[in-house]
Amino acid sequence: MLAWVGTTAVPILNKTSFEKVKFTVPSLKEQQKIAAVLTNADKEIELLEQQLTDLQQEKKALMQVLLTGKKRVVVDGEVV
């Protein structure tokens, strides 16, 4: 429940109206399960970010080898 002050169209949330608001909170067991899922997701994201960094480094190294001519690309049995 929000209180209207004057003629403004912006509702104001004051202490009295805030005290009337009811919140539902998941049980502690459910909160722990949610936290575990989020922690696992964070770990997987970190792993994927590391793999991306590694692949980007590998790409740079391979491009450098190609650009210096140390390695030639073979397409259909012909060196390009």
C-alpha positions as a Markdown table, in Angstrom:
| # | Residue | x | y | z |
|---|---|---|---|---|
| 1 | Met | 0.0 | 0.0 | 0.0 |
| 2 | Leu | 1.5 | 3.3 | -1.1 |
| 3 | Ala | 0.6 | 6.7 | 0.2 |
| 4 | Trp | -0.1 | 9.5 | -2.3 |
| 5 | Val | 1.2 | 12.9 | -1.3 |
| 6 | Gly | -0.4 | 16.1 | -2.8 |
| 7 | Thr | -1.1 | 16.0 | -6.5 |
| 8 | Thr | 2.1 | 14.2 | -7.7 |
| 9 | Ala | 1.8 | 11.0 | -9.7 |
| 10 | Val | 4.8 | 9.4 | -7.9 |
| 11 | Pro | 3.8 | 7.2 | -5.0 |
| 12 | Ile | 5.8 | 7.6 | -1.8 |
| 13 | Leu | 6.7 | 4.6 | 0.3 |
| 14 | Asn | 6.9 | 5.6 | 3.9 |
| 15 | Lys | 7.5 | 3.6 | 7.1 |
| 16 | Thr | 3.9 | 3.1 | 7.9 |
| 17 | Ser | 3.0 | 1.7 | 4.4 |
| 18 | Phe | 6.2 | -0.3 | 4.3 |
| 19 | Glu | 5.4 | -2.0 | 7.6 |
| 20 | Lys | 2.2 | -3.3 | 6.0 |
| 21 | Val | 4.0 | -5.0 | 3.1 |
| 22 | Lys | 4.3 | -8.8 | 3.5 |
| 23 | Phe | 7.3 | -10.7 | 2.1 |
| 24 | Thr | 7.5 | -14.4 | 1.6 |
| 25 | Val | 10.9 | -15.9 | 2.1 |
| 26 | Pro | 11.9 | -19.4 | 1.0 |
| 27 | Ser | 12.8 | -21.9 | 3.7 |
| 28 | Leu | 16.5 | -22.1 | 4.7 |
| 29 | Lys | 16.8 | -25.5 | 3.0 |
| 30 | Glu | 15.5 | -24.0 | -0.3 |
| 31 | Gln | 17.8 | -21.0 | 0.0 |
| 32 | Gln | 20.8 | -23.3 | 0.5 |
| 33 | Lys | 19.8 | -25.3 | -2.6 |
| 34 | Ile | 19.4 | -22.0 | -4.6 |
| 35 | Ala | 22.8 | -20.9 | -3.4 |
| 36 | Ala | 24.4 | -24.2 | -4.4 |
| 37 | Val | 22.9 | -23.9 | -7.9 |
| 38 | Leu | 24.2 | -20.4 | -8.3 |
| 39 | Thr | 27.6 | -21.3 | -6.9 |
| 40 | Asn | 27.9 | -24.2 | -9.5 |
| 41 | Ala | 26.8 | -21.8 | -12.3 |
| 42 | Asp | 29.5 | -19.3 | -11.2 |
| 43 | Lys | 32.2 | -22.1 | -11.2 |
| 44 | Glu | 31.1 | -23.2 | -14.7 |
| 45 | Ile | 31.2 | -19.7 | -16.0 |
| 46 | Glu | 34.7 | -19.2 | -14.6 |
| 47 | Leu | 35.8 | -22.5 | -16.3 |
| 48 | Leu | 34.2 | -21.4 | -19.6 |
| 49 | Glu | 35.9 | -18.0 | -19.4 |
| 50 | Gln | 39.3 | -19.7 | -18.8 |
| 51 | Gln | 38.7 | -22.0 | -21.8 |
| 52 | Leu | 37.8 | -19.0 | -24.0 |
| 53 | Thr | 41.0 | -17.2 | -22.9 |
| 54 | Asp | 43.1 | -20.3 | -23.6 |
| 55 | Leu | 41.5 | -20.7 | -27.1 |
| 56 | Gln | 42.1 | -17.0 | -27.8 |
| 57 | Gln | 45.7 | -17.4 | -26.9 |
| 58 | Glu | 46.0 | -20.5 | -29.1 |
| 59 | Lys | 44.4 | -18.7 | -32.0 |
| 60 | Lys | 47.0 | -15.8 | -31.6 |
| 61 | Ala | 49.8 | -18.3 | -31.6 |
| 62 | Leu | 48.5 | -20.1 | -34.6 |
| 63 | Met | 47.9 | -16.9 | -36.5 |
| 64 | Gln | 51.5 | -15.8 | -35.8 |
| 65 | Val | 52.9 | -19.1 | -37.1 |
| 66 | Leu | 50.8 | -18.7 | -40.3 |
| 67 | Leu | 51.8 | -15.0 | -40.8 |
| 68 | Thr | 55.5 | -15.8 | -40.4 |
| 69 | Gly | 55.3 | -18.5 | -43.0 |
| 70 | Lys | 56.5 | -21.2 | -40.7 |
| 71 | Lys | 53.4 | -23.2 | -41.4 |
| 72 | Arg | 51.4 | -23.4 | -44.7 |
| 73 | Val | 47.7 | -24.1 | -45.0 |
| 74 | Val | 46.8 | -27.3 | -47.0 |
| 75 | Val | 43.5 | -27.3 | -48.9 |
| 76 | Asp | 42.5 | -30.3 | -50.9 |
| 77 | Gly | 46.1 | -31.6 | -50.9 |
| 78 | Glu | 47.6 | -28.3 | -52.2 |
| 79 | Val | 49.6 | -25.8 | -50.2 |
| 80 | Val | 47.9 | -22.4 | -50.2 |
